[in-house]
Amino acid sequence: MKMITAIIRPHKLDDLQLAVARLGVQGLTVTEVLGYGRQHGHLEHYRSAEYRIDFVPKTRIEIAVDESVVEPVIEAIANVARTGKVGDGKIFVAPLDEAVRIRTGETGAAAT
């Protein structure tokens, strides 16, 4: 099993959810986060004053999947999240040793 973590623009969440659902992904975890990468924040103006915003709002999605669907899920996330501009986000894939569904005690891929 693998844990796929994607950091994307917040307005892309609904499209991403639909795209991975079409692949059979039944669950995901969403967290609102702040951060920066190459964009290094930005400047905003309010009442003629300039403010530096160092951290940009992003959405973090975590999806535990069986290894057989890792590549299609990554491709779906990348296609949905891509705008071609700086700040589109990142996708990370890490090994997931074990998963346990608390309610039933199922383990492994059956618990995802």
Backbone bond lengths (Angstrom), bond angles and torsions (degrees), N, CA, C in turn:
res aa  C-N    CA-C-N  psi(-1)  N-CA   C-N-CA  omega(-1)  CA-C   N-CA-C  phi
1 M - - - 1.444 - - 1.524 108.94 -
2 K 1.325 114.72 157.47 1.464 121.89 -179.82 1.522 109.64 -133.18
3 M 1.329 115.57 150.74 1.459 121.82 172.56 1.517 106.57 -107.42
4 I 1.323 115.78 117.53 1.460 121.42 177.53 1.523 107.44 -100.02
5 T 1.321 115.92 123.98 1.461 122.08 177.92 1.516 107.33 -118.09
6 A 1.315 116.18 124.65 1.466 120.94 179.71 1.520 108.77 -122.77
7 I 1.324 115.64 136.25 1.462 122.67 173.75 1.527 105.23 -110.60
8 I 1.340 116.72 116.88 1.465 120.41 -173.51 1.528 110.65 -132.96
9 R 1.327 115.04 172.14 1.460 120.68 173.11 1.534 108.21 -68.94
10 P 1.333 117.74 138.13 1.474 120.12 -175.84 1.526 114.64 -57.22
11 H 1.317 119.02 -35.38 1.472 119.94 -176.43 1.528 112.91 -73.88
12 K 1.320 118.40 -4.94 1.463 122.32 179.11 1.527 112.78 -92.98
13 L 1.327 117.76 -3.16 1.464 121.46 -173.82 1.523 113.28 -60.57
14 D 1.323 118.79 -47.75 1.469 120.82 -177.35 1.525 111.76 -60.99
15 D 1.332 116.56 -42.96 1.468 120.27 178.78 1.528 110.92 -64.71
16 L 1.336 116.66 -39.58 1.457 120.62 179.21 1.528 110.41 -64.64
17 Q 1.311 116.49 -42.99 1.461 120.32 179.87 1.522 111.14 -59.41
18 L 1.324 117.58 -44.04 1.466 120.97 178.36 1.526 111.62 -64.90
19 A 1.327 116.59 -41.81 1.464 120.85 -177.36 1.524 111.77 -63.43
20 V 1.339 118.32 -44.38 1.461 119.26 -178.65 1.533 111.44 -76.57
21 A 1.333 117.54 -27.12 1.466 119.98 175.90 1.523 110.40 -64.41
22 R 1.338 117.12 -36.54 1.476 120.80 177.42 1.525 111.83 -62.64
23 L 1.337 116.52 -23.30 1.464 120.82 179.42 1.523 112.05 -90.20
24 G 1.316 117.40 0.64 1.448 120.86 178.32 1.516 115.05 95.56
25 V 1.328 117.67 5.01 1.462 120.20 177.20 1.524 107.70 -70.35
26 Q 1.327 116.31 124.55 1.456 119.75 -174.21 1.519 114.23 -100.33
27 G 1.322 118.03 -12.00 1.451 118.84 -178.87 1.510 111.51 -153.85
28 L 1.319 114.62 150.27 1.449 120.64 174.80 1.515 108.73 -154.16
29 T 1.315 115.78 159.79 1.455 121.94 179.45 1.517 107.98 -114.98
30 V 1.326 116.42 134.02 1.459 122.28 -177.23 1.519 109.28 -120.50
31 T 1.331 115.93 133.15 1.456 121.90 178.06 1.522 108.72 -134.13
32 E 1.323 117.00 134.59 1.458 120.72 173.22 1.521 107.17 -82.94
33 V 1.335 116.49 126.65 1.458 121.30 -176.09 1.526 109.98 -130.98
34 L 1.326 115.45 167.74 1.463 122.67 174.06 1.515 107.53 -123.43
35 G 1.316 116.84 143.48 1.450 119.63 178.12 1.511 111.41 -177.52
36 Y 1.318 114.80 -176.42 1.459 120.06 174.29 1.511 109.22 -153.63
37 G 1.295 114.78 154.46 1.453 122.21 175.89 1.510 107.32 -127.20
38 R 1.293 116.26 -120.41 1.459 119.99 179.97 1.520 113.04 -71.27
39 Q 1.330 117.09 -18.48 1.455 118.96 -178.30 1.529 112.33 -75.69
40 H 1.332 118.49 -20.26 1.466 123.49 176.47 1.517 113.33 49.72
41 G 1.295 118.50 38.84 1.456 121.27 178.76 1.521 111.53 74.24
42 H 1.333 116.38 -165.58 1.456 120.41 -179.30 1.527 109.88 -159.48
43 L 1.326 116.50 170.47 1.457 122.19 178.13 1.520 109.88 -100.40
44 E 1.316 116.44 139.62 1.457 121.65 174.18 1.513 108.66 -126.38
45 H 1.328 114.88 151.13 1.464 120.73 179.17 1.523 108.88 -114.93
46 Y 1.337 114.74 133.75 1.459 120.35 177.68 1.518 107.58 -142.02
47 R 1.330 115.67 118.26 1.468 122.07 -179.40 1.521 111.91 50.89
48 S 1.277 114.94 51.61 1.469 126.37 178.27 1.527 114.16 62.51
49 A 1.315 117.95 12.87 1.459 121.37 174.59 1.527 108.26 -107.74
50 E 1.316 115.34 145.58 1.453 120.87 -178.24 1.530 109.44 -103.25
51 Y 1.328 116.53 129.78 1.455 122.14 179.90 1.517 109.44 -122.68
52 R 1.316 115.75 136.81 1.458 120.44 176.54 1.529 108.21 -93.79
53 I 1.316 115.90 123.81 1.460 122.77 176.29 1.522 106.62 -101.82
54 D 1.336 116.33 104.63 1.469 119.90 -175.82 1.524 112.82 -79.22
55 F 1.325 116.77 -33.13 1.454 119.56 -177.04 1.522 109.71 -111.01
56 V 1.320 115.01 130.97 1.453 122.56 -176.51 1.531 108.55 -100.47
57 P 1.349 118.70 136.24 1.463 119.79 177.63 1.531 111.45 -67.35
58 K 1.307 115.41 132.25 1.463 122.38 178.20 1.524 108.45 -136.23
59 T 1.309 115.84 171.61 1.463 122.05 175.57 1.519 108.19 -120.64
60 R 1.320 115.41 131.01 1.470 121.56 179.24 1.519 107.88 -106.24
61 I 1.332 115.67 126.92 1.454 122.01 179.20 1.520 108.14 -116.87
62 E 1.320 116.66 132.46 1.458 121.51 176.02 1.521 108.17 -120.17
63 I 1.338 115.25 129.48 1.454 121.17 -178.42 1.524 108.72 -133.76
64 A 1.323 117.12 122.39 1.457 122.03 174.47 1.527 107.38 -92.81
65 V 1.334 116.33 123.43 1.463 120.19 -176.77 1.522 110.84 -135.43
66 D 1.333 114.79 160.68 1.451 121.66 172.24 1.524 107.81 -73.17
67 E 1.318 116.41 149.60 1.467 119.99 -176.61 1.521 113.42 -59.31
68 S 1.318 118.02 -23.37 1.467 120.70 -177.78 1.526 113.13 -69.55
69 V 1.323 117.98 -19.72 1.471 119.90 -178.12 1.530 113.46 -113.75
70 V 1.332 117.04 9.34 1.465 120.21 -177.95 1.528 111.43 -59.46
71 E 1.310 117.92 -52.87 1.469 120.79 -176.57 1.533 112.87 -61.85
72 P 1.345 119.88 -47.11 1.469 118.63 177.29 1.525 113.47 -61.15
73 V 1.335 117.45 -36.83 1.468 119.99 179.33 1.526 110.30 -68.00
74 I 1.326 117.21 -43.28 1.471 120.42 177.41 1.521 110.30 -60.13
75 E 1.317 116.74 -45.08 1.465 121.12 179.56 1.526 111.39 -62.02
76 A 1.317 117.07 -42.26 1.468 121.02 179.39 1.529 110.82 -63.83
77 I 1.332 116.86 -44.15 1.464 120.28 179.19 1.521 110.41 -62.58
78 A 1.323 116.79 -47.14 1.467 120.84 -178.43 1.524 111.13 -61.94
79 N 1.314 117.61 -42.61 1.466 120.66 -179.28 1.524 111.98 -65.57
80 V 1.315 117.13 -39.06 1.462 120.95 -178.94 1.533 110.98 -73.01
81 A 1.327 116.94 -41.70 1.469 121.32 -172.81 1.528 113.45 -81.88
82 R 1.318 117.96 -16.11 1.467 120.76 -173.73 1.531 112.26 -74.53
83 T 1.343 116.05 123.95 1.464 121.82 170.76 1.519 110.34 -114.63
84 G 1.339 116.18 -15.82 1.453 120.71 -177.83 1.518 113.02 89.14
85 K 1.321 116.89 4.76 1.463 121.18 -179.01 1.525 110.18 -112.44
86 V 1.327 115.78 158.98 1.456 120.48 176.11 1.522 108.66 -59.60
87 G 1.331 116.09 135.32 1.458 120.39 179.15 1.512 114.35 103.37
88 D 1.335 117.55 7.30 1.463 120.21 179.02 1.521 112.17 -64.95
89 G 1.315 118.30 -28.10 1.458 121.04 175.21 1.506 114.00 118.44
90 K 1.321 115.04 -166.92 1.465 122.55 -177.52 1.520 108.88 -142.40
91 I 1.333 115.07 158.13 1.470 122.36 173.58 1.527 106.71 -126.49
92 F 1.322 115.95 130.01 1.455 122.03 177.50 1.523 108.37 -119.37
93 V 1.329 116.00 142.30 1.466 121.06 178.21 1.526 107.34 -126.27
94 A 1.332 115.66 127.57 1.462 120.81 -179.22 1.524 109.23 -132.18
95 P 1.331 116.73 150.64 1.456 119.07 176.44 1.530 110.47 -66.21
96 L 1.306 114.94 146.34 1.464 121.38 178.90 1.524 106.49 -123.84
97 D 1.313 116.20 108.16 1.462 120.91 -173.72 1.518 113.35 -68.12
98 E 1.311 117.07 -40.34 1.455 119.18 -174.51 1.516 110.43 -155.27
99 A 1.320 116.25 149.06 1.459 123.35 172.25 1.522 107.27 -136.48
100 V 1.319 116.26 140.36 1.462 121.15 -179.94 1.521 108.22 -133.41
101 R 1.328 116.11 124.92 1.462 120.30 173.75 1.527 106.58 -81.65
102 I 1.320 115.96 116.14 1.464 120.97 -174.02 1.523 112.15 -60.72
103 R 1.323 117.22 -43.68 1.467 121.09 -175.74 1.518 112.84 -60.24
104 T 1.351 117.48 -45.36 1.468 120.79 -172.92 1.524 114.32 -107.48
105 G 1.316 116.76 -16.52 1.463 119.45 -176.73 1.517 113.34 84.50
106 E 1.358 118.05 2.05 1.464 119.94 178.13 1.523 109.35 -60.37
107 T 1.335 115.33 148.08 1.458 119.79 179.96 1.517 110.57 -127.46
108 G 1.316 115.56 167.94 1.456 122.16 178.02 1.502 113.01 66.88
109 A 1.333 116.09 -145.97 1.471 122.33 -176.33 1.531 111.47 -62.29
110 A 1.300 118.13 -28.23 1.475 120.78 179.73 1.529 111.05 -67.15
111 A 1.312 117.18 -21.23 1.464 120.63 -178.02 1.528 112.78 -89.55
112 T 1.321 118.31 -8.94 1.477 119.71 -177.04 1.491 112.42 -84.68
